[in-house]
């Protein structure tokens, strides 16, 4: 298989390869284990396009052995089973076009229930990456970021996939973005800043880890507050930047020697938020020609927090 694979690459370098040719020669398709989750809407759109127009642009592939040697984990595209170095010679890895390939497989599966004239008869085409001199991790990030832009939440997962270093902050951000938090919001919950950007994640994918990703000094603070808020407010509110921006403002306005106490007070405040107040925050809506939703929620939070601090002061006085 090793010699055949070398011959295959030599034969098809700079040429488009039909998937059927690969399969006939005993090769299989793999993908990165930490690659993006499939977006069903995107898959369906790809299926519609491919059934109507065929495949317009070939998918880019690299040899599985090269990917494993770069320290990245790969899985069989269809079974999801991890591919070992011993089995790598039987695989090529999709650098892009995961959604297109998933759509292709879905269309073939759907053929079982269709009349012959209705069946999908398209071929799936591939081509080896033109520049194999660059690192595999850089190749994945460049192709998927520059030519097929990722959503913000894809970047943390890609960075985690490529990083071998333990990065608790990155783990936390991945945890949130996989739940639908925008990257800037997830960054703020973990650091109280929007400093963990797509560019930092892209660099991490290419092996350049920012010191910002190594910091953990604000992580427990964010976890603690998030847990308290989640007990009373919906995930939709938590995902919005409005709430975390308000929390950060309270923290930033506090004197340095009071910042720890401010976090404690905010934790107690959100832990004690009753159902009525939570519903007011949840139901806040902007008014045409009037206050925005953000302004209304900030006003509610300011009023509720002032009531809370006053009650705390009163109980202390007693």
N, C-alpha and C positions, 0 to 999 in steps of 0.2 A: 504493500500500500504506500510505503514511503516513496519508493521510486516512481510509482504511478502518480502520486500527488505532485512530485516535482515536475514530471512530464506534463501533467494537467496544467500546472501554473505556466510552464514555458509555452505550452500550446495555446493557452487562452489569454496570456498577458496582453493587455490593450485590446482584447476582443470581448464581445458580449457572449455570455454562456447561457444556454437554455437550462433551466432547472432539470428537465428530463434527462439531459446529458449527464449531469452530476449524479442523479439518482441511478441511472443505468450503470455507472461506474462504481457504485457502492458508497457514495458520499451522502452525508446528511447535513442538515442545517442546524446551527446553534445560535444562541444569542447570549448576551451578558446576563448574568443572573440578577443583577441589580438594575437592569434597564427599566425604562418607564413602564408603568402599568398600562394595559391596553385601555384606551378610551373607546368605548363602544360606539359612540357617535362618529368618531374618526374612522373606525373599522368599517362601519356601514357605508360611510361616504366613499371610502376606497373601493368597497365591493361594488357599489353602483357605478363608479367610474370605470373600474376594470372590466366589468361585464359589458359595458357599453362601448368602451374604447380600447380595451386591451391594456397592456402595460406600456406606458409611454417612455419611461426612463428606467434603466436597469438599477437594481439594488447593488450596493457596494459590499464586497466581502474581503475578508483576510483569512489566512490560515489559522485554524484553532490553536495549533502548537505555538504560534507567535503570541497569541493572546494570553495563553496560560503562562508562557515564559515571562510575560510582562507582569505577572502576579494577579491577573484578573480571573475571576471565576466565571465559567460559562456553563450553560445548561442546554440540553437537547430542546429545540424549539417546541416540539410537540408534546414530549413527555414531562419536561421540566426537570429531568434527572441531571445531576451534576456530572460533567464530563471530566474524566481523569486524564492525566498526561498520556497514559498508556493508550487511551482511546482517541486522543486528539487527531491522529492521522486520518480518521474517518470523517472529520468534520471541517466545514468552513463556517465562519461566523459572520452574521449580518452586522455591518457597521451602521447601516441605516435601514429604512423601509420595513421595520418590524410590523407596523400597522398594515402595510400593503401585503406583506406575506401572510399575516393573520387573515386578512380579507380573502386572499387567494385560497387558503386552506378552507375557509368557511364556504366559499363558493363551490369548491370541489365536494365538500360534504353535502351541500344542499342539492347537488346533482342527483343524489340518490332518489329524491322524491319528484324529479322533474321528467317531463317527456324529452326525448332526444333533441327535438328542435328548440327546446327551452334551455337546454343545459349550457353551462359555462364551459367554453372550450379554449380559454386563454392559456398562454404559457407564461411562466415567471422567468424573468431574465436577470442575470447577475454579471458583475464585472469586478475584477480585482482592483483594489485601491491603486491609484496611479503613482502615488508617492509613498513608498514603504520605508523610506529613510527616517521618517519621523516616528516618535514613540507611539505605541498603540493607543495609550490613554489620550494623548494629544490629538490623535486622529479622530477618535470617537467624539471628543468635545468639539473640535473644529467643524466636523461634518454636521453634527447635530445642532450646533449653535448657530453657525454661519449660514448654512445652506437650508436648514430645516428647523427654524427656531423653536426651541423648547419653551414651555411654560415655566414660570418661576419655580414652581414646585418640583420640576424635573431635575433642576440643578443640584439640590441637596442630595437626592438619591444617587445621582451620578457621581457626586463627590465622595459619598460614603462608599460606593462601590469601588472607587479607585484608591482610596486612602487605606493604608495598612496601619496607620497610627491610631491609637485610641483617642477619640475626640468627643468627649461627652456633650459639648455644646452642639456639635454637628448631629449627634444622635438625637438630641432634643428637637432640633430644627426639623430633621427628617420626620420625627414622630408627629410634629404639628402639620407640616406641609402635606403629609400623606392623609391627614384628616381634612384637607382643603384650605388650610391657612395660607394666605399669600406669604411669600418669602419675607417681605419687609415686616409684616406683622409678627411672624414667627421669630425673626431676628430681634424685634423689640421685646417680646416676652422673655427671650433668653439673655439679652444684654442691656435692655433699656435704650437701645440705639438701633438705627436701621443700617448699621455698618456692614452686616453680612450680606453682601450683594451677589448677584448672578456672576459678576466678574471674579469675585473671590472664590466662588464655587467652581467656576470653570478652571481657574488656576489650580485649585486642589485636584481636579480631575487629571491635570497634566503633571501632578507631582510637586507643585509649588504651593505649600501650605502656609497661609497667612497666620501671623501671630494672633490675629483676632479670633481665629477658629480654635486656638489653643487655650484661650482664656475661659475660666470657669467661675470667676469670682461673683458673677451675678446670677448664675444658673439656679441655685437653690432658691434665691429670692423669687425668680420668675415662676418656678415650679410651685412654690408655696402659694403665691397669689393666684395663679391660674386655677389651682385646685379649689381655693376658697370661692372664686368667682363662679366656677363651673357648677357649684352646688345650687346656685340660684338663678343663673342666667343661661340662655341657650348658647349653643355653639356658634350660631350665626352672629351673635353679639360679640363673642370672644374672638371670632375671626376678623371682625371689623377693627380697623386701626383706631376707631373713636375711643373705645374703652381703654386700651393700653396707652394711647396718647394722653388721656386724662390722668391715668396712674403715674406716668412718667413726669407729667407736669407737677403733680403734687410732690413727687420725690425731688425733682430739680429745684423747686421753690424752697424746700426745707434747708436750714443751715446744715453745714457738714456734720456737726455734732448731734443733729436731730434726725439724720437720714435713717438710721436704724430704727428709731422710735416711730418714724413716719411709716415705714414698711410694716411694723407691728400693728399700728393703728389701721392701716389700709386692710390688712389681713382680718382684723377684728370687725371692721366695717362691713366688708363683703360677706364675712361669715354670718353676720347678724342681719343681713338684708332680708326683710320679710317679703311675703308673696305679693302684697299690694304694690310695694315700691318696685319690685322686680318687673311686674306687669306693666307699670308705667314706662319703665325704660324700654321694655320689649316692644310696646305699642307706639312708641314715639315715631312720628312721621313729619317730614318737612311740609311746610305750607307754601303754596304758590304765592309769590309776592311777599312772603313773610320769612320766618326763621327756618333755617335748614334743620334736618334731622340731627346733625352733629351739634348744633347750637342748643337744641332742645334737650338732648341727652346730657350734654355738659351742664346745663342749668339744673336738671334733675339731680345729677350726681353731686353738684356743688351744694344744693339744698339739703340732700340726704346726708351728705358727709358733715355739713355744718351741724345738723341736728344730732348726729352721732357724737361729734366731738363735744358738743354742749352737754349731752347726757353723760359723757365720760367725765367731764369736769365736775358736773353736779354730784356724781357718785363719789368722786375723789374728795370733794369738799365735805361730804357727810362723814 
